[in-house]
Amino acid sequence: MSKLRLTLGCWNYDRTRALADGSVRPDGIDLNYLDMPVEETFFRMLRHREFDVAELSLSSYSVSLSRPEKPFVAIPVFPSRFFRHSCIYVNAKSGIREPRDLIGKRVGTPEYQMTAPVWIRGILSEHYGVPVDSVTYLTGGEEEPGRSEKIRLNLPPNLRVEPIGPTQTLARMLLEGEIDALYTARMPSTYRTGGGRVKRLFEDYPDVERRYFRETGIFPIMHTVAIRREVYEQNRWVAQSLTKAFVESQRRCYEDLQETAALKAMLPWLTAHLEEARREMGDDYWPYGLERNRKTLETFLRYHHEQGLSPRLLTPDELFAPEALESFKI
């Protein structure tokens, strides 16, 4: 019997490697795994809906749910998570020494609706007293000129969001002091090459991020996995099949990381890193599923709504295909 052929756009993560190499096969699906950086996957899925299934920005997916056609439906799988305190960069001469110094400043962000800046703005507002509308946001390409928002936004008037010039890049503007700070997912090239003119706001970010997790229990989710709605509606079973496969692929990654006969990742102190993560966050420190992530998702959706990106406050249950939220029991 022939299987349903689906194309998945996703980066080459250790937790999805078994799907990419075919050692884990979703039930009933012949999976064509296209390995692409996230910027390409997101652009092609959001602009042209090229893939049947794709890793997708949690923010972009949440924005899409306010569109009349609701083009995608997600499963509770999170291939990317990231503590983002490390991702706030400042010009060394900007006078920014602590978070509240950001108030009144010009802050770059590649796209206002990107998931990483949603988390950054929310954390700065809730935990450091930096209101979302207290800065001017400059949007555009970080390393290449000409980047624009992938999704048309309708933001409230109290938010000041302006595009940069057609030949400008945020990395260079930060170096030259044309913007004071940058909220981003990727480390700007000028942090490495700028001779100390670009710094992190939180240079001690590992300690800051550990404290944040201890206080909140939140390991921020960046990406989910979305199915084109017409594919899902015609084959409702694919949501559960794909979820099971992603979970199994992640389980194998957990096993590999725990191997001590030989290191399966190029980190000299991998075992120590793993032991620390399990002490701080538990054995399943990168959880999939709804209930284990409910507080994290509620926090993100609150930030998303407060920042003008969703017209109403969404609930975590609205994000995912119901078939992926429960399973049979014997």
N, C-alpha and C positions, 0 to 999 in steps of 0.2 A: 504494500500500500504506500502510495507517495505521501511525503510529508509536506507540510506548509512551509514554503521557502520565505524566510524573513531576513531582511538586511538590518543589522544593528550597527549604528555609529557609536563608537566608544573608544576611549584612550586605552593604552596597554598597561593597565594596572595589575599588580600582583594578585589582587582579589578577583580579577576577571580573566586571568590568564588561562584558566582551564576552559573557559568558553571560547577564547580566541584560538587555542590550539586544538579544540575539538575533543578533549578528554572528558569534558562534561557536555552533554547534548540535551537541550530542553526536550521534554516529551512531545512528540508529534511535530517537531520543528526542525527544518534544515536551516541552520543559522549561518548567514554570511556576515562575518565580523569584519568591519572596516575600522582599522586602527588609525585614528586621526587626533590631533591636538584638540582640546576642547573648544577653542575659538572657532575652528573650522566646523566641527560638528554642530555647535549651536547656531552658527550663521546659516548653514545649509538646511538645518531642520526648521528653524524659525522663519526664515525667508521663503524657502521653497518646499519644505516638507518632503525632502528627498528620501528619507529612510522610513522603514516601517516602525522601527524602534530606535531610540537614541538616548544616550546620556544627555541630560538637559539641566541647565541652570534652574535651581529651585525657584529663584525669583522670576525668571522669564516664564516658567511654567505657571506660577501663581498669577502673573499678569494675564496669561492666556485664558485663565478661567473666567475673567471678566468679559471676554469677547463673546458675542452672541453664539458663534459656532462651536466654541470650546474645542479647539482642534486636536487636543491630546488628552490622554488619560494616563496617570502614572501608577506605578507599583511601588510599594514601600521598600525600595532598595536604594542605597546611598553610596555610590562609588567614590564620592569625594566628600571629605570632611576636613576642616582646617580651623585651628585657633587663629584668629586674625589680628591679634594685638601686634604681631610682628610685621604687619603689612601696612602700617602707617608710617610714611616717610616724610621727613621735613627738610627744608633747606636750613643748613647750619646757621645762616645769618638771619633767619626769619624771626628770631626771638622766641620761638616755641620751645619751651623747656618742659612743660607739663600740659596735660590735655586741655585745660581751660584757656591756655594761650591760643588755641585754635579759633576761639570766638572772634568773629570779624575778619578772618583771614580768607584768602583765595585758595581753594582746595581742588586739585585735579582728581578726576575719576574717569576711567575710560568710558564707562556708560553709567548713568545714574541708576539704572535698574539692575546692574550686576549684583549677584548674591553677596560677594565679599563686602562691597561697600554698604549694602543693607545691614549686614551684621556689624560692621565697624561703626556706622552712624548710630545704630541702636545701642550698642555697648557704650559708646562715648556719651550718648544722651542719658541713658539710664544709670550708669555707674560712675560717670565723671562730670556730669553737669554741663555738657556741651550740647545745647539744643540743636536739633537737625537744621532748623532755619536760621542758625546764627552764623553761617558761613556762606560764601558764594562758591558754587560748584562749577568747575570748568571741565567739559567733556570732550573727548577726542582720542586719537591714537596715542598709545603709550610710547611705542617705538617707531611706528609708521604713521605718517599723516593720512587723514581722510577717513578715519573710523567714525561711524555714526551709530546711534541707538538702533538695535536690531528690531525693536518693537516701538511703535508710536505711543507716546505717553501723553497723558492729560493730567498734569500736575497742578496742585493748588497754587494760588498766586503768591503765597508767602514764601515759596521756595524759589531761590535764584539759581537757575541752571542755564549756563551759557556755553555754546560750542567754541572751541579754540579755532584759530585760523587754519586755512586749508594746507599750509605748509608746516605747521607747528606740530611738535610732539610733546607730550606731558613729561617724559623723562628729561628732555633737554630744558624745558621750561622750569622744571624743579631745580635743575642744576644752576640755571642762570638767575634764579630768584623771581621769575615771572609768575610763578605760583609759589605759595608758601609751604604747601603740603600735598601729599598724594595718597589717596586711599585706593588700593589696587590689589589684585590677586597675584600678579607676577612681580617679582623683584625688578625694579627699573635698572636698566644697564648702568645708569649714572651713579647708582649706589656703589657699584664695584669699581667704576673708572673715574669717579669724580674727585678723588683725592681728599675725601673727608668733607666735601661740600654738601653731600646728601647723607643724612643720618636717619636712624629709626627713632620714632618718638619713645618707644619702650626698648631700650638697648638690652635690658634684662628680661626680654620677653618670655623665656621659658618659665621663670619664676612667676611672672605676672599671669601667665596663662594657667599655670597650675593652681594658683590662688583662685582664679576665676572659676575653674572647674570645681574646686572644693566648695566654693560658695554657692554655685548655681547648679552643679550637676550637668551642665550643658557642654557638649562637644559639638560645635556648630556644623550643621549640614550645609554643604554647598550645592550638590547635584543630586538629582533623582534620575529615574529611568522612565521615559515617557513613550507611549504607544500612540501612533496616529489613530484618531478616534474611529475612522472607518474600518481600519484593520481590526481593532478591538470589537466593534459592534458586529462585524461579520464572523468573528471567531472569539467569543467571550472566554473560551478556555485558555487562550494564550497568556492571560494575566497570571494565572496560577502556575502554568507551565514555566514561564520565564522567571517568576519569583523563586520557584524551587531550584531552578538551575543556577541563578545568581547566588542563592544561599549555599548550595553545594560547592560552587567555585570558591566562595569565601571560606568555607570550612576547610578546604584543602590548603588555602593560603595560611590560615591559622596553624595548621599542622606543620607546614614548611617552616614558619617562623619559630616554632618551638623545637625544631630539630637541633641537636647539639653535637651530633657526630661530625657535621660539617656545616658551615654557615651558608645558607641558601640566598642570602642577600649580602651585598658588599658593604657591610657595616662591621667594623672590628669588634664593637661592643654591642652587637645585636642582642645577645642574650640578656645583657644588663638592661638595655632599653626596653625589651619585652617584659622583663620582671618588674621594672619600674611602672610601666603602663598598667600592668595587671594589679599591682599594689594600689595605684591611684584610682583606677577606673573599673576594675573587675576583669574577669576572664574574657567576657565578650565586650571588649572595649570599643568596638566599632559596630554597634547593633543595627540590624535591619528590623523591619516590622514597624507597626504603628505604635503599639502601647509602650514599648521601651523608649520611644522617641517623642512621645506626646508632648512633654514639657518643652523640649527643644523646638518642635514644630509650632507649638502655640506661641512661644516667644518670637520666633521668626515671623510668623503671620501677623502678630501684633506690630512688630517693627515695620513690616511691609505696608500695613494699613496706615500707621502713623506717618509714614514717609510719603504718602500720597500715591502709592503704587497699586493699591487695590481699593476700589471704591467702598467696599464694606469689609468687615473683619471676617475672614475665612476661618473655618475650623479644620483641624487636621483630617477629620473623617471625610471632608469634601475632596481631598486631594487624590484619593486612591481608588482604584477599581475594587469594588466590594469582593470580587472573587479572590483577590490577593490578600484579604485580611483575615481569613479563617480557613481551617482545613478540617478534614474528617478526623474522627477519633474512633478507636476500637474499644 
